[in-house]
Amino acid sequence: MQIYQQLVYQASIDTITSILGKRTVSKLESDLNKIWRTDLKYAIQDFDQFHEALRRQYGPASDRLVDEIRKKVLAEATPFNEIQSIQSGDELKLQDEELVKKILFGYGDADLRQLLQLWEHPLLCVDAIEKSNLPQTSAYRKINAMIKDGLLIQDGEKTVEGRKVPMYRPTFSKVQVDFSQKGTTLLVQVA
């Protein structure tokens, strides 16, 4: 679920930036780094740090801003598949260096890419392994890594021989890479 959480934080930062503006967010980042040695993404998890940094810039008016931000962002900071603001088909611009590396690694590995391309709809892992040309053990290991890293997410269950077995689908239906002097950006479409 790491990618989901990072998507939530990226979406949260985008929302906060739209409310406060880039300049203010930059000042907040500076305060958070100086005082707590953290950044905005992690301060969102410990909202008291974020609120204190905001209070240092806006004083009493920060309470109104915090309420607005809570309504738009933090009420939705639950596991990604329960979030209302990011839905299937949405296109997101991802710039977080660690998140970009993780996604590029997944799509850069030929075996992982082959497995990801098998998922046109929710599928059992066993079915994906049967469709692939990979050895069963390697395929299971790679699928488990993709689930752990958030490249595959659970999407329903199927009863097989009296047991409920999870079905999975890819997190993204489209990934576009943009390299520039400012860094690497991914344009992704949520599956």
C-alpha beads as a LAMMPS data file, in Angstrom:
LAMMPS data file: protein, C-alpha beads

191 atoms
190 bonds

1 atom types
1 bond types

-500.0 500.0 xlo xhi
-500.0 500.0 ylo yhi
-500.0 500.0 zlo zhi

Masses

1 110.0

Atoms # bond

1 1 1 0.000 0.000 0.000
2 1 1 3.026 2.304 -0.053
3 1 1 2.204 3.772 -3.448
4 1 1 -1.381 4.398 -2.357
5 1 1 -0.216 6.238 0.734
6 1 1 2.232 8.274 -1.299
7 1 1 -0.513 9.104 -3.790
8 1 1 -2.681 10.257 -0.901
9 1 1 0.114 12.482 0.393
10 1 1 0.834 13.828 -3.086
11 1 1 -2.869 14.598 -3.570
12 1 1 -2.930 16.193 -0.106
13 1 1 0.071 18.380 -0.908
14 1 1 -1.542 19.395 -4.202
15 1 1 -4.753 20.359 -2.370
16 1 1 -2.852 22.264 0.327
17 1 1 -0.882 24.082 -2.381
18 1 1 -4.103 25.029 -4.166
19 1 1 -5.493 26.477 -0.911
20 1 1 -2.354 28.207 0.417
21 1 1 -0.292 28.902 -2.707
22 1 1 3.212 27.764 -3.645
23 1 1 5.019 30.506 -1.739
24 1 1 3.268 29.719 1.540
25 1 1 3.797 25.990 1.108
26 1 1 7.487 26.649 0.512
27 1 1 7.658 28.659 3.775
28 1 1 5.801 25.860 5.582
29 1 1 8.280 23.314 4.259
30 1 1 11.130 25.490 5.526
31 1 1 9.575 25.800 9.015
32 1 1 8.841 22.087 9.186
33 1 1 12.408 21.289 8.200
34 1 1 13.930 23.756 10.693
35 1 1 11.749 22.931 13.679
36 1 1 10.888 19.239 13.285
37 1 1 13.364 18.094 10.618
38 1 1 10.546 16.761 8.469
39 1 1 8.767 17.692 5.273
40 1 1 5.159 18.421 4.418
41 1 1 4.391 14.869 3.309
42 1 1 5.287 13.497 6.751
43 1 1 3.818 16.436 8.662
44 1 1 0.436 15.590 7.148
45 1 1 0.649 12.296 9.041
46 1 1 1.326 14.177 12.298
47 1 1 -1.136 16.973 11.820
48 1 1 -0.054 18.853 14.972
49 1 1 3.295 19.655 13.328
50 1 1 1.571 20.923 10.213
51 1 1 -0.888 23.013 12.237
52 1 1 1.879 24.548 14.350
53 1 1 3.901 25.499 11.261
54 1 1 0.757 27.037 9.734
55 1 1 0.014 28.894 12.994
56 1 1 3.511 30.435 12.903
57 1 1 2.661 32.046 9.545
58 1 1 -1.018 32.907 9.911
59 1 1 -1.586 33.204 13.655
60 1 1 -5.235 32.749 14.725
61 1 1 -6.405 32.686 11.091
62 1 1 -4.654 29.311 10.751
63 1 1 -7.557 27.591 12.532
64 1 1 -9.937 28.467 9.678
65 1 1 -7.398 27.255 7.112
66 1 1 -6.819 24.040 9.034
67 1 1 -10.558 23.338 9.079
68 1 1 -10.769 23.889 5.323
69 1 1 -7.771 21.659 4.694
70 1 1 -9.088 18.952 7.027
71 1 1 -12.388 18.895 5.178
72 1 1 -10.733 18.616 1.778
73 1 1 -7.802 16.363 2.594
74 1 1 -7.452 14.688 5.943
75 1 1 -10.979 13.340 6.164
76 1 1 -10.025 11.354 3.067
77 1 1 -6.574 10.204 4.221
78 1 1 -7.708 6.609 4.633
79 1 1 -6.493 3.691 2.570
80 1 1 -6.371 4.829 -1.045
81 1 1 -9.153 2.621 -2.383
82 1 1 -11.558 4.300 0.063
83 1 1 -10.619 7.820 -0.980
84 1 1 -13.308 9.794 -2.749
85 1 1 -11.085 12.424 -4.359
86 1 1 -8.909 10.061 -6.423
87 1 1 -11.000 7.809 -8.608
88 1 1 -10.574 5.365 -11.435
89 1 1 -9.716 7.202 -14.636
90 1 1 -8.167 10.210 -12.856
91 1 1 -4.859 11.405 -14.234
92 1 1 -2.230 12.365 -11.686
93 1 1 1.119 14.101 -12.015
94 1 1 3.636 12.464 -9.689
95 1 1 6.908 14.186 -8.857
96 1 1 7.895 12.606 -5.542
97 1 1 11.360 11.146 -6.216
98 1 1 10.891 7.955 -4.176
99 1 1 7.464 7.257 -5.628
100 1 1 8.714 7.843 -9.182
101 1 1 11.653 5.461 -8.592
102 1 1 9.379 2.743 -7.243
103 1 1 6.967 2.954 -10.167
104 1 1 9.745 3.141 -12.768
105 1 1 11.448 0.130 -11.208
106 1 1 8.215 -1.856 -11.449
107 1 1 7.563 -0.927 -15.050
108 1 1 11.259 -1.160 -15.965
109 1 1 11.504 -4.844 -15.050
110 1 1 10.489 -6.894 -18.125
111 1 1 8.925 -9.695 -16.045
112 1 1 6.914 -7.297 -13.879
113 1 1 5.776 -5.416 -16.958
114 1 1 4.685 -8.679 -18.610
115 1 1 2.663 -9.614 -15.517
116 1 1 1.098 -6.144 -15.260
117 1 1 0.003 -6.304 -18.907
118 1 1 -1.986 -9.485 -18.209
119 1 1 -4.410 -7.611 -15.978
120 1 1 -7.114 -6.142 -18.207
121 1 1 -9.703 -6.703 -15.437
122 1 1 -9.582 -8.048 -11.860
123 1 1 -7.775 -11.374 -11.926
124 1 1 -6.654 -14.099 -9.551
125 1 1 -2.882 -14.365 -9.124
126 1 1 -3.070 -18.024 -10.184
127 1 1 -4.732 -17.032 -13.469
128 1 1 -2.068 -14.414 -14.170
129 1 1 0.691 -16.930 -13.480
130 1 1 -0.896 -19.462 -15.836
131 1 1 -1.091 -16.834 -18.604
132 1 1 2.519 -15.729 -18.143
133 1 1 5.610 -17.478 -19.477
134 1 1 7.401 -17.125 -16.143
135 1 1 8.325 -19.945 -13.761
136 1 1 5.625 -20.290 -11.096
137 1 1 7.886 -19.468 -8.130
138 1 1 9.340 -16.364 -9.793
139 1 1 5.894 -15.172 -10.875
140 1 1 4.481 -15.556 -7.338
141 1 1 7.469 -13.693 -5.884
142 1 1 7.098 -10.844 -8.390
143 1 1 3.326 -10.611 -7.922
144 1 1 3.741 -10.467 -4.130
145 1 1 6.325 -7.690 -4.541
146 1 1 3.916 -5.724 -6.783
147 1 1 1.120 -6.140 -4.219
148 1 1 3.430 -5.015 -1.392
149 1 1 4.637 -2.000 -3.390
150 1 1 1.116 -1.020 -4.450
151 1 1 1.430 -1.676 -8.188
152 1 1 -1.401 -4.211 -7.813
153 1 1 -4.411 -3.643 -5.576
154 1 1 -7.136 -5.951 -4.368
155 1 1 -10.389 -5.594 -6.306
156 1 1 -12.899 -8.144 -5.075
157 1 1 -12.806 -11.814 -4.223
158 1 1 -13.695 -15.069 -5.921
159 1 1 -14.676 -18.297 -4.218
160 1 1 -12.396 -21.132 -5.320
161 1 1 -12.868 -24.599 -3.825
162 1 1 -14.828 -23.104 -0.923
163 1 1 -12.203 -20.440 -0.132
164 1 1 -12.400 -16.728 -0.832
165 1 1 -9.385 -15.754 -2.905
166 1 1 -8.513 -12.084 -3.559
167 1 1 -8.589 -10.733 -7.096
168 1 1 -6.168 -7.980 -8.104
169 1 1 -5.902 -5.249 -10.693
170 1 1 -3.097 -2.822 -11.582
171 1 1 -3.036 0.535 -9.822
172 1 1 -2.430 2.387 -13.080
173 1 1 -3.880 1.883 -16.543
174 1 1 -1.393 4.274 -18.150
175 1 1 2.044 5.560 -17.153
176 1 1 3.826 8.302 -19.092
177 1 1 7.344 9.425 -18.172
178 1 1 8.577 12.999 -18.618
179 1 1 12.280 13.718 -18.131
180 1 1 13.384 17.325 -17.696
181 1 1 16.094 19.356 -15.981
182 1 1 13.754 19.741 -13.001
183 1 1 13.566 15.957 -12.556
184 1 1 11.436 13.046 -13.598
185 1 1 7.663 13.376 -13.620
186 1 1 5.144 10.610 -14.131
187 1 1 1.727 11.203 -15.608
188 1 1 -0.375 8.247 -14.499
189 1 1 -3.963 7.263 -15.019
190 1 1 -5.548 5.438 -12.091
191 1 1 -7.011 2.098 -13.232

Bonds

1 1 1 2
2 1 2 3
3 1 3 4
4 1 4 5
5 1 5 6
6 1 6 7
7 1 7 8
8 1 8 9
9 1 9 10
10 1 10 11
11 1 11 12
12 1 12 13
13 1 13 14
14 1 14 15
15 1 15 16
16 1 16 17
17 1 17 18
18 1 18 19
19 1 19 20
20 1 20 21
21 1 21 22
22 1 22 23
23 1 23 24
24 1 24 25
25 1 25 26
26 1 26 27
27 1 27 28
28 1 28 29
29 1 29 30
30 1 30 31
31 1 31 32
32 1 32 33
33 1 33 34
34 1 34 35
35 1 35 36
36 1 36 37
37 1 37 38
38 1 38 39
39 1 39 40
40 1 40 41
41 1 41 42
42 1 42 43
43 1 43 44
44 1 44 45
45 1 45 46
46 1 46 47
47 1 47 48
48 1 48 49
49 1 49 50
50 1 50 51
51 1 51 52
52 1 52 53
53 1 53 54
54 1 54 55
55 1 55 56
56 1 56 57
57 1 57 58
58 1 58 59
59 1 59 60
60 1 60 61
61 1 61 62
62 1 62 63
63 1 63 64
64 1 64 65
65 1 65 66
66 1 66 67
67 1 67 68
68 1 68 69
69 1 69 70
70 1 70 71
71 1 71 72
72 1 72 73
73 1 73 74
74 1 74 75
75 1 75 76
76 1 76 77
77 1 77 78
78 1 78 79
79 1 79 80
80 1 80 81
81 1 81 82
82 1 82 83
83 1 83 84
84 1 84 85
85 1 85 86
86 1 86 87
87 1 87 88
88 1 88 89
89 1 89 90
90 1 90 91
91 1 91 92
92 1 92 93
93 1 93 94
94 1 94 95
95 1 95 96
96 1 96 97
97 1 97 98
98 1 98 99
99 1 99 100
100 1 100 101
101 1 101 102
102 1 102 103
103 1 103 104
104 1 104 105
105 1 105 106
106 1 106 107
107 1 107 108
108 1 108 109
109 1 109 110
110 1 110 111
111 1 111 112
112 1 112 113
113 1 113 114
114 1 114 115
115 1 115 116
116 1 116 117
117 1 117 118
118 1 118 119
119 1 119 120
120 1 120 121
121 1 121 122
122 1 122 123
123 1 123 124
124 1 124 125
125 1 125 126
126 1 126 127
127 1 127 128
128 1 128 129
129 1 129 130
130 1 130 131
131 1 131 132
132 1 132 133
133 1 133 134
134 1 134 135
135 1 135 136
136 1 136 137
137 1 137 138
138 1 138 139
139 1 139 140
140 1 140 141
141 1 141 142
142 1 142 143
143 1 143 144
144 1 144 145
145 1 145 146
146 1 146 147
147 1 147 148
148 1 148 149
149 1 149 150
150 1 150 151
151 1 151 152
152 1 152 153
153 1 153 154
154 1 154 155
155 1 155 156
156 1 156 157
157 1 157 158
158 1 158 159
159 1 159 160
160 1 160 161
161 1 161 162
162 1 162 163
163 1 163 164
164 1 164 165
165 1 165 166
166 1 166 167
167 1 167 168
168 1 168 169
169 1 169 170
170 1 170 171
171 1 171 172
172 1 172 173
173 1 173 174
174 1 174 175
175 1 175 176
176 1 176 177
177 1 177 178
178 1 178 179
179 1 179 180
180 1 180 181
181 1 181 182
182 1 182 183
183 1 183 184
184 1 184 185
185 1 185 186
186 1 186 187
187 1 187 188
188 1 188 189
189 1 189 190
190 1 190 191
